[in-house]
Amino acid sequence: MIEIKQLLVRISVLIIFIMLISCSFLNDDELPPIYFAESPIPISTSITRPTIPAPTPIPTTVPATPIPVSVSADDLIYEANRIMTSVYSYRYSLEADVFMDAGGIVLPVNMIGNGVTQEELGNNYFATELFGILSETYYVQDGNEIFSKHDTLDTWQEFPGTPIGIIPVDFWQNVGIKLLDLEFNYSDNGHSIYGNVVTLISNDSEASSLLEILGVTNTENIILENLNLQIDISKNNFYVDSIRASFTILNGGQFASEVIGLPSLSGVGAAETLIEIKFTNFDQIQIIDGIQ
């Protein structure tokens, strides 16, 4: 039995030896090809983008709206009165429109003027337009002396009394101060508190002194109605920047006859009047031309 097993082992070793020898004689090129399956490998195309957190907003500091200091209209008028009575010089421009009722027909009279004042000297220009006819007059003031030259004349003449439509050199010691003595209140206009200008309003019937600007010497005979007077005061220096007024002159015929110098209009009715005066260039050296 043992001999049979040994024989089988020897035969197996011989077979393996023969196979090894036969494989060594084979050419590499004759090896059978090896094939691979070409199944595509799935690649994920979805790219997960990283989530970038939104930047945290930086809080901005908003300046608080300044709360206006409570100043009464009387205090502002007091300061404006004090400043304006001491002004050295200024320029002004004036516009006035008068609409007179002539039996249902409105007759407009337009007036414009401008001038410069320095101490007791002044140069002024004033023009009126009625029925399309323009009349112009130039004035030179030297204290209480006033000289005028009409556009149709070449010579200067001394002017008696108060000319219509010019600001006299003592305006802020006389008529202007009368206006500042009236009763005023704050305007409802928003800029009157938060802007650079404070607007004060008045409906004081004593404001008829404003008519002195238009040459009315006896304001007691002029009856005003529906008065609305506004004064703009600069918050920085308390200068009066402008004066605006609207009112009705009930006895418009008397105004047209005595002031404008049109006696033919003495029979007209009420006259609606608008006036605006602007002041600039305070306390600056002005050039005053004398009589040439």
C-alpha positions as a Markdown table, in Angstrom:
| # | Residue | x | y | z |
|---|---|---|---|---|
| 1 | Met | 0.0 | 0.0 | 0.0 |
| 2 | Ile | 2.8 | 2.3 | 0.9 |
| 3 | Glu | 4.5 | 1.6 | -2.4 |
| 4 | Ile | 1.4 | 2.5 | -4.3 |
| 5 | Lys | 1.2 | 5.9 | -2.6 |
| 6 | Gln | 4.8 | 6.6 | -3.3 |
| 7 | Leu | 4.2 | 5.8 | -6.9 |
| 8 | Leu | 1.3 | 8.2 | -7.2 |
| 9 | Val | 3.4 | 11.0 | -5.7 |
| 10 | Arg | 6.2 | 10.4 | -8.1 |
| 11 | Ile | 3.8 | 10.4 | -11.0 |
| 12 | Ser | 2.3 | 13.7 | -9.8 |
| 13 | Val | 5.7 | 15.4 | -9.4 |
| 14 | Leu | 6.6 | 14.2 | -12.9 |
| 15 | Ile | 3.5 | 15.7 | -14.5 |
| 16 | Ile | 4.1 | 19.0 | -12.8 |
| 17 | Phe | 7.7 | 19.1 | -14.0 |
| 18 | Ile | 6.6 | 18.4 | -17.5 |
| 19 | Met | 4.1 | 21.2 | -17.4 |
| 20 | Leu | 6.6 | 23.7 | -16.2 |
| 21 | Ile | 9.0 | 22.8 | -19.0 |
| 22 | Ser | 6.3 | 23.1 | -21.6 |
| 23 | Cys | 5.3 | 26.6 | -20.4 |
| 24 | Ser | 8.8 | 27.9 | -20.6 |
| 25 | Phe | 8.9 | 27.3 | -24.3 |
| 26 | Leu | 5.8 | 29.4 | -25.1 |
| 27 | Asn | 6.3 | 33.0 | -26.7 |
| 28 | Asp | 5.0 | 36.0 | -24.8 |
| 29 | Asp | 3.1 | 37.2 | -27.9 |
| 30 | Glu | 1.2 | 34.1 | -28.0 |
| 31 | Leu | -0.5 | 34.7 | -24.7 |
| 32 | Pro | -4.2 | 34.9 | -24.9 |
| 33 | Pro | -5.5 | 38.5 | -24.7 |
| 34 | Ile | -7.2 | 39.6 | -21.5 |
| 35 | Tyr | -10.4 | 41.7 | -21.9 |
| 36 | Phe | -11.9 | 44.2 | -19.4 |
| 37 | Ala | -15.5 | 45.3 | -19.2 |
| 38 | Glu | -15.8 | 49.0 | -20.3 |
| 39 | Ser | -18.7 | 49.9 | -18.1 |
| 40 | Pro | -18.5 | 53.7 | -17.4 |
| 41 | Ile | -18.0 | 54.7 | -13.8 |
| 42 | Pro | -20.7 | 57.2 | -12.8 |
| 43 | Ile | -19.3 | 60.6 | -11.8 |
| 44 | Ser | -21.5 | 62.9 | -9.8 |
| 45 | Thr | -21.9 | 66.3 | -11.4 |
| 46 | Ser | -23.6 | 68.0 | -8.6 |
| 47 | Ile | -21.2 | 70.2 | -6.8 |
| 48 | Thr | -22.1 | 71.3 | -3.3 |
| 49 | Arg | -21.2 | 74.9 | -3.0 |
| 50 | Pro | -20.2 | 76.0 | 0.5 |
| 51 | Thr | -22.7 | 78.3 | 2.1 |
| 52 | Ile | -21.1 | 81.7 | 2.7 |
| 53 | Pro | -22.8 | 83.5 | 5.6 |
| 54 | Ala | -24.1 | 87.0 | 4.8 |
| 55 | Pro | -22.0 | 89.8 | 6.2 |
| 56 | Thr | -23.2 | 91.2 | 9.4 |
| 57 | Pro | -24.4 | 94.8 | 8.7 |
| 58 | Ile | -22.4 | 97.5 | 10.5 |
| 59 | Pro | -24.8 | 99.8 | 12.3 |
| 60 | Thr | -24.5 | 103.4 | 11.2 |
| 61 | Thr | -25.0 | 106.2 | 13.6 |
| 62 | Val | -27.6 | 108.6 | 12.3 |
| 63 | Pro | -27.2 | 112.1 | 13.8 |
| 64 | Ala | -30.2 | 113.2 | 15.8 |
| 65 | Thr | -32.3 | 116.0 | 14.4 |
| 66 | Pro | -31.4 | 119.0 | 16.5 |
| 67 | Ile | -34.2 | 120.2 | 18.7 |
| 68 | Pro | -34.7 | 123.9 | 18.2 |
| 69 | Val | -34.1 | 126.0 | 21.2 |
| 70 | Ser | -37.4 | 127.5 | 22.4 |
| 71 | Val | -37.0 | 131.2 | 21.5 |
| 72 | Ser | -40.0 | 133.4 | 21.5 |
| 73 | Ala | -40.9 | 135.6 | 18.6 |
| 74 | Asp | -40.4 | 138.6 | 20.9 |
| 75 | Asp | -36.8 | 137.6 | 21.6 |
| 76 | Leu | -36.1 | 137.3 | 17.9 |
| 77 | Ile | -37.7 | 140.7 | 17.2 |
| 78 | Tyr | -35.7 | 142.2 | 20.0 |
| 79 | Glu | -32.4 | 140.9 | 18.6 |
| 80 | Ala | -33.3 | 141.9 | 15.0 |
| 81 | Asn | -34.3 | 145.4 | 16.3 |
| 82 | Arg | -30.9 | 145.7 | 18.0 |
| 83 | Ile | -29.0 | 144.6 | 14.9 |
| 84 | Met | -30.9 | 146.5 | 12.3 |
| 85 | Thr | -30.7 | 149.8 | 14.0 |
| 86 | Ser | -27.0 | 149.6 | 13.9 |
| 87 | Val | -26.4 | 148.4 | 10.3 |
| 88 | Tyr | -23.8 | 150.5 | 8.5 |
| 89 | Ser | -24.9 | 149.7 | 4.9 |
| 90 | Tyr | -27.0 | 147.4 | 2.8 |
| 91 | Arg | -28.6 | 146.9 | -0.6 |
| 92 | Tyr | -32.3 | 146.3 | -1.3 |
| 93 | Ser | -34.7 | 145.4 | -4.1 |
| 94 | Leu | -38.4 | 146.1 | -4.0 |
| 95 | Glu | -41.4 | 144.8 | -6.0 |
| 96 | Ala | -45.0 | 146.0 | -5.5 |
| 97 | Asp | -48.1 | 145.2 | -7.4 |
| 98 | Val | -51.4 | 147.1 | -7.0 |
| 99 | Phe | -54.6 | 145.8 | -8.5 |
| 100 | Met | -57.3 | 148.4 | -8.5 |
| 101 | Asp | -61.0 | 147.7 | -9.0 |
| 102 | Ala | -62.4 | 150.2 | -11.6 |
| 103 | Gly | -66.0 | 149.1 | -11.7 |
| 104 | Gly | -65.3 | 145.5 | -12.4 |
| 105 | Ile | -62.2 | 146.1 | -14.5 |
| 106 | Val | -58.9 | 145.4 | -12.8 |
| 107 | Leu | -56.2 | 148.0 | -13.4 |
| 108 | Pro | -52.7 | 146.7 | -12.5 |
| 109 | Val | -49.9 | 149.0 | -11.4 |
| 110 | Asn | -46.5 | 147.4 | -11.3 |
| 111 | Met | -43.6 | 148.9 | -9.3 |
| 112 | Ile | -40.0 | 147.9 | -9.0 |
| 113 | Gly | -37.1 | 149.5 | -7.3 |
| 114 | Asn | -33.6 | 148.9 | -5.9 |
| 115 | Gly | -30.9 | 150.9 | -4.2 |
| 116 | Val | -27.9 | 151.0 | -1.9 |
| 117 | Thr | -27.6 | 152.7 | 1.4 |
| 118 | Gln | -24.4 | 153.6 | 3.4 |
| 119 | Glu | -24.8 | 155.7 | 6.5 |
| 120 | Glu | -26.6 | 158.9 | 5.3 |
| 121 | Leu | -25.9 | 158.4 | 1.6 |
| 122 | Gly | -28.1 | 156.5 | -0.8 |
| 123 | Asn | -28.6 | 155.7 | -4.5 |
| 124 | Asn | -32.1 | 154.6 | -5.6 |
| 125 | Tyr | -34.1 | 153.6 | -8.6 |
| 126 | Phe | -37.8 | 153.3 | -8.9 |
| 127 | Ala | -40.1 | 152.6 | -11.8 |
| 128 | Thr | -43.9 | 152.3 | -12.3 |
| 129 | Glu | -45.8 | 150.7 | -15.1 |
| 130 | Leu | -49.5 | 151.5 | -15.9 |
| 131 | Phe | -51.3 | 150.8 | -19.1 |
| 132 | Gly | -48.0 | 149.6 | -20.6 |
| 133 | Ile | -46.3 | 153.0 | -20.0 |
| 134 | Leu | -43.1 | 152.8 | -18.0 |
| 135 | Ser | -41.9 | 155.7 | -15.8 |
| 136 | Glu | -38.5 | 155.6 | -14.3 |
| 137 | Thr | -36.9 | 157.9 | -11.7 |
| 138 | Tyr | -33.4 | 158.0 | -10.1 |
| 139 | Tyr | -32.7 | 159.4 | -6.7 |
| 140 | Val | -29.7 | 160.4 | -4.7 |
| 141 | Gln | -30.0 | 160.8 | -0.9 |
| 142 | Asp | -27.7 | 162.8 | 1.3 |
| 143 | Gly | -29.2 | 162.8 | 4.8 |
| 144 | Asn | -32.5 | 164.7 | 4.6 |
| 145 | Glu | -31.7 | 166.0 | 1.1 |
| 146 | Ile | -33.1 | 164.1 | -1.8 |
| 147 | Phe | -32.5 | 164.8 | -5.5 |
| 148 | Ser | -34.3 | 163.1 | -8.3 |
| 149 | Lys | -33.9 | 162.8 | -12.1 |
| 150 | His | -36.7 | 161.5 | -14.3 |
| 151 | Asp | -35.9 | 159.4 | -17.2 |
| 152 | Thr | -37.2 | 162.1 | -19.5 |
| 153 | Leu | -34.9 | 164.8 | -18.0 |
| 154 | Asp | -31.1 | 165.3 | -18.0 |
| 155 | Thr | -30.9 | 167.4 | -14.8 |
| 156 | Trp | -31.2 | 166.7 | -11.1 |
| 157 | Gln | -33.8 | 168.4 | -9.1 |
| 158 | Glu | -34.3 | 168.7 | -5.4 |
| 159 | Phe | -37.2 | 166.5 | -4.3 |
| 160 | Pro | -39.5 | 167.8 | -1.6 |
| 161 | Gly | -41.1 | 165.3 | 0.8 |
| 162 | Thr | -40.9 | 161.6 | 0.6 |
| 163 | Pro | -40.5 | 159.9 | -2.8 |
| 164 | Ile | -42.6 | 157.0 | -3.7 |
| 165 | Gly | -41.0 | 153.6 | -3.7 |
| 166 | Ile | -37.5 | 154.2 | -2.3 |
| 167 | Ile | -36.0 | 153.1 | 1.0 |
| 168 | Pro | -34.9 | 156.3 | 2.9 |
| 169 | Val | -31.5 | 156.2 | 4.5 |
| 170 | Asp | -33.1 | 156.3 | 8.0 |
| 171 | Phe | -35.4 | 153.4 | 7.2 |
| 172 | Trp | -34.1 | 151.2 | 10.0 |
| 173 | Gln | -34.3 | 154.0 | 12.5 |
| 174 | Asn | -37.9 | 154.9 | 11.5 |
| 175 | Val | -40.3 | 152.8 | 9.4 |
| 176 | Gly | -38.4 | 149.5 | 9.8 |
| 177 | Ile | -38.4 | 149.8 | 13.5 |
| 178 | Lys | -42.2 | 150.6 | 13.5 |
| 179 | Leu | -42.7 | 147.3 | 11.7 |
| 180 | Leu | -40.6 | 145.4 | 14.2 |
| 181 | Asp | -42.7 | 146.8 | 17.0 |
| 182 | Leu | -45.8 | 144.9 | 15.7 |
| 183 | Glu | -47.2 | 141.7 | 17.3 |
| 184 | Phe | -45.6 | 138.7 | 15.6 |
| 185 | Asn | -45.9 | 134.9 | 15.8 |
| 186 | Tyr | -44.1 | 132.0 | 14.2 |
| 187 | Ser | -45.1 | 131.1 | 10.7 |
| 188 | Asp | -46.5 | 127.6 | 10.2 |
| 189 | Asn | -43.9 | 127.1 | 7.4 |
| 190 | Gly | -41.5 | 124.3 | 8.3 |
| 191 | His | -38.3 | 126.2 | 7.3 |
| 192 | Ser | -39.2 | 128.9 | 9.8 |
| 193 | Ile | -37.8 | 126.7 | 12.6 |
| 194 | Tyr | -35.3 | 124.3 | 11.0 |
| 195 | Gly | -33.9 | 126.4 | 8.2 |
| 196 | Asn | -31.5 | 129.3 | 8.3 |
| 197 | Val | -34.3 | 131.8 | 8.2 |
| 198 | Val | -37.0 | 132.3 | 10.8 |
| 199 | Thr | -40.3 | 133.6 | 9.4 |
| 200 | Leu | -42.5 | 135.6 | 11.6 |
| 201 | Ile | -46.1 | 136.7 | 10.6 |
| 202 | Ser | -48.4 | 139.5 | 11.8 |
| 203 | Asn | -51.9 | 140.7 | 11.0 |
| 204 | Asp | -51.5 | 143.8 | 13.2 |
| 205 | Ser | -53.7 | 146.6 | 11.8 |
| 206 | Glu | -50.9 | 149.1 | 12.7 |
| 207 | Ala | -48.8 | 147.7 | 9.9 |
| 208 | Ser | -50.2 | 150.5 | 7.7 |
| 209 | Ser | -46.8 | 152.2 | 8.4 |
| 210 | Leu | -45.5 | 149.8 | 5.7 |
| 211 | Leu | -47.3 | 152.1 | 3.2 |
| 212 | Glu | -44.7 | 154.8 | 3.9 |
| 213 | Ile | -42.4 | 152.8 | 1.6 |
| 214 | Leu | -44.9 | 153.5 | -1.2 |
| 215 | Gly | -44.8 | 157.2 | -0.4 |
| 216 | Val | -47.9 | 157.4 | 1.9 |
| 217 | Thr | -47.1 | 160.1 | 4.4 |
| 218 | Asn | -50.5 | 160.1 | 6.2 |
| 219 | Thr | -51.2 | 156.4 | 6.8 |
| 220 | Glu | -54.0 | 157.2 | 9.2 |
| 221 | Asn | -56.2 | 158.0 | 6.2 |
| 222 | Ile | -55.5 | 154.6 | 4.5 |
| 223 | Ile | -57.8 | 151.7 | 5.5 |
| 224 | Leu | -56.2 | 148.3 | 5.3 |
| 225 | Glu | -57.9 | 144.9 | 5.4 |
| 226 | Asn | -56.8 | 141.3 | 5.1 |
| 227 | Leu | -53.3 | 142.1 | 6.2 |
| 228 | Asn | -50.6 | 139.4 | 6.1 |
| 229 | Leu | -47.1 | 140.6 | 7.0 |
| 230 | Gln | -44.1 | 138.3 | 7.0 |
| 231 | Ile | -40.6 | 139.1 | 8.0 |
| 232 | Asp | -37.6 | 136.7 | 7.4 |
| 233 | Ile | -34.9 | 136.9 | 10.1 |
| 234 | Ser | -31.5 | 135.2 | 9.6 |
| 235 | Lys | -30.8 | 132.8 | 12.5 |
| 236 | Asn | -27.0 | 133.4 | 12.1 |
| 237 | Asn | -26.8 | 137.1 | 12.6 |
| 238 | Phe | -30.4 | 138.4 | 13.1 |
| 239 | Tyr | -30.4 | 140.5 | 10.0 |
| 240 | Val | -33.8 | 141.0 | 8.4 |
| 241 | Asp | -33.5 | 139.3 | 5.0 |
| 242 | Ser | -36.9 | 140.2 | 3.6 |
| 243 | Ile | -40.3 | 141.8 | 4.2 |
| 244 | Arg | -43.4 | 140.5 | 2.4 |
| 245 | Ala | -46.9 | 141.9 | 2.8 |
| 246 | Ser | -50.3 | 141.4 | 1.2 |
| 247 | Phe | -53.3 | 143.5 | 2.0 |
| 248 | Thr | -56.3 | 145.3 | 0.6 |
| 249 | Ile | -56.5 | 149.1 | 0.6 |
| 250 | Leu | -60.2 | 149.8 | 0.9 |
| 251 | Asn | -60.0 | 153.4 | -0.2 |
| 252 | Gly | -57.9 | 152.5 | -3.3 |
| 253 | Gly | -59.0 | 155.7 | -5.2 |
| 254 | Gln | -57.5 | 157.9 | -2.6 |
| 255 | Phe | -54.3 | 155.9 | -2.7 |
| 256 | Ala | -54.1 | 156.1 | -6.5 |
| 257 | Ser | -54.8 | 159.8 | -6.5 |
| 258 | Glu | -52.5 | 161.0 | -3.6 |
| 259 | Val | -49.7 | 158.4 | -3.8 |
| 260 | Ile | -49.4 | 157.2 | -7.3 |
| 261 | Gly | -50.3 | 160.6 | -8.6 |
| 262 | Leu | -53.3 | 159.6 | -10.8 |
| 263 | Pro | -56.2 | 161.8 | -9.8 |
| 264 | Ser | -58.2 | 160.3 | -12.7 |
| 265 | Leu | -58.4 | 157.1 | -10.7 |
| 266 | Ser | -59.7 | 158.7 | -7.5 |
| 267 | Gly | -63.1 | 156.9 | -8.1 |
| 268 | Val | -61.7 | 153.4 | -8.2 |
| 269 | Gly | -62.6 | 150.9 | -5.5 |
| 270 | Ala | -60.5 | 148.6 | -3.3 |
| 271 | Ala | -56.9 | 147.9 | -4.3 |
| 272 | Glu | -55.2 | 144.6 | -3.7 |
| 273 | Thr | -51.6 | 145.2 | -2.9 |
| 274 | Leu | -48.5 | 142.9 | -2.8 |
| 275 | Ile | -45.1 | 144.2 | -1.5 |
| 276 | Glu | -41.8 | 142.4 | -1.2 |
| 277 | Ile | -38.5 | 143.9 | -0.1 |
| 278 | Lys | -35.2 | 142.0 | 0.0 |
| 279 | Phe | -32.1 | 143.2 | 1.9 |
| 280 | Thr | -28.6 | 142.0 | 1.2 |
| 281 | Asn | -24.9 | 143.0 | 1.6 |
| 282 | Phe | -25.2 | 144.2 | 5.2 |
| 283 | Asp | -22.3 | 146.2 | 6.6 |
| 284 | Gln | -20.2 | 146.1 | 3.4 |
| 285 | Ile | -18.5 | 149.1 | 1.8 |
| 286 | Gln | -20.8 | 150.3 | -1.0 |
| 287 | Ile | -20.1 | 152.5 | -3.9 |
| 288 | Ile | -22.4 | 155.6 | -3.7 |
| 289 | Asp | -22.6 | 157.7 | -6.9 |
| 290 | Gly | -23.3 | 161.4 | -6.3 |
| 291 | Ile | -25.1 | 163.8 | -8.5 |
| 292 | Gln | -23.4 | 164.1 | -11.9 |
